[in-house]
Amino acid sequence: AVQFVWEEKQMKQLKLPPLLLCGIEGTFGTLMMLVIFFPVLSVLPGHDAHGCLESIHDTWVKIQNSATLRVLVGSYILAVFILNCCGVYCTKVLSGMHRSLVQTGLRTMCVWLCGVALFDASGGR
């Protein structure tokens, strides 16, 4: 919720266009993952390739060698992009509070309904 209120403040005070704000956030998040989190995960012990929590090199090799994985990763990136663009426009038109209620409440409701539908479809198993 803090992020949504911050976005609203930036769009209103700095007159930032929603897509520019979305792009700035995406670039910042990507850089943080590449510069901070992936290097840390690659030195922590774990069960991935080379005995670490996450091997970015191994991940990259798997993506390069699997067309299915490339389609899934591309689809995921597109879905997150669309979700974030819609969310930022919702914040611009309404408010950060509306976005928080819609995104959190709607997501919870959809997950719950899918869970109930899968439970019913499986006969309760």
C-alpha positions in Angstrom: 0.0 0.0 0.0 2.9 2.3 0.7 4.2 1.9 -2.9 0.8 2.8 -4.3 0.5 6.0 -2.2 4.1 6.9 -3.2 3.2 6.4 -6.9 0.1 8.6 -6.5 2.2 11.3 -4.8 4.8 11.2 -7.6 2.3 11.4 -10.4 0.5 14.3 -8.8 3.4 16.4 -7.5 5.9 15.7 -10.3 3.3 15.3 -13.0 5.0 12.0 -14.1 3.1 10.1 -16.8 2.0 6.7 -15.6 3.9 4.7 -18.2 7.1 6.6 -17.3 6.6 5.9 -13.7 6.0 2.2 -14.5 9.2 2.1 -16.6 11.3 3.7 -13.9 10.0 1.2 -11.3 10.7 -1.7 -13.7 14.2 -0.5 -14.5 15.0 0.1 -10.8 13.6 -3.4 -9.8 15.6 -5.1 -12.6 18.8 -3.3 -11.6 18.3 -4.2 -8.0 17.8 -7.9 -8.9 20.9 -8.0 -11.2 23.2 -5.9 -9.0 22.1 -6.9 -5.4 19.9 -9.9 -5.1 21.2 -12.4 -7.7 24.9 -11.9 -6.6 23.8 -12.5 -2.9 21.8 -15.6 -3.8 24.7 -17.0 -5.8 27.0 -17.0 -2.8 24.5 -18.4 -0.2 24.5 -22.2 0.1 21.6 -24.0 -1.4 20.4 -26.8 -3.7 20.6 -25.2 -7.1 23.5 -25.7 -9.5 26.9 -25.2 -8.0 25.5 -25.6 -4.5 24.0 -22.1 -4.2 20.4 -20.7 -3.7 20.2 -19.4 -7.2 22.7 -19.7 -10.1 21.9 -17.0 -12.6 24.3 -18.6 -15.1 22.5 -21.9 -14.9 19.1 -20.1 -15.2 20.3 -18.3 -18.3 21.5 -21.5 -19.9 18.2 -23.2 -19.2 16.3 -20.3 -20.8 18.5 -20.3 -23.8 18.0 -24.1 -24.4 14.3 -24.3 -23.9 11.8 -22.7 -26.3 9.0 -23.5 -23.8 10.8 -21.8 -21.0 11.4 -18.7 -23.2 7.7 -18.5 -24.0 6.7 -18.9 -20.3 9.2 -16.3 -19.1 8.1 -13.9 -21.9 4.5 -14.4 -21.0 5.2 -13.8 -17.4 7.1 -10.6 -18.1 4.2 -9.4 -20.4 1.6 -10.3 -17.7 3.5 -8.4 -15.0 3.9 -5.4 -17.4 0.2 -5.3 -18.1 -0.7 -5.7 -14.4 1.6 -2.8 -13.4 0.5 -0.5 -16.2 -3.2 -1.1 -15.4 -2.4 -0.6 -11.7 -0.5 2.7 -12.3 -3.4 4.0 -14.4 -5.8 3.0 -11.7 -3.7 5.0 -9.2 -3.7 8.0 -11.6 -7.4 8.0 -12.2 -8.6 7.0 -8.7 -6.1 6.8 -5.9 -3.5 4.6 -4.3 -6.1 3.3 -1.8 -8.4 2.2 -4.6 -5.5 0.4 -6.3 -4.6 -1.4 -3.1 -8.2 -2.5 -2.5 -8.7 -3.7 -6.1 -5.3 -5.4 -6.5 -5.2 -7.1 -3.2 -8.9 -7.9 -2.8 -9.4 -9.0 -6.4 -6.3 -11.1 -6.4 -7.3 -12.8 -3.1 -10.8 -13.4 -4.4 -9.6 -14.9 -7.7 -7.1 -17.2 -5.9 -9.8 -18.3 -3.5 -12.4 -18.9 -6.3 -9.8 -20.9 -8.3 -9.0 -23.0 -5.1 -12.7 -23.7 -4.6 -13.2 -24.6 -8.2 -10.2 -27.0 -8.2 -11.4 -28.5 -5.0 -14.9 -29.1 -6.4 -13.5 -30.4 -9.7 -11.3 -32.9 -7.9 -14.2 -34.2 -5.9 -12.7 -32.8 -2.7 -9.4 -34.7 -2.9 
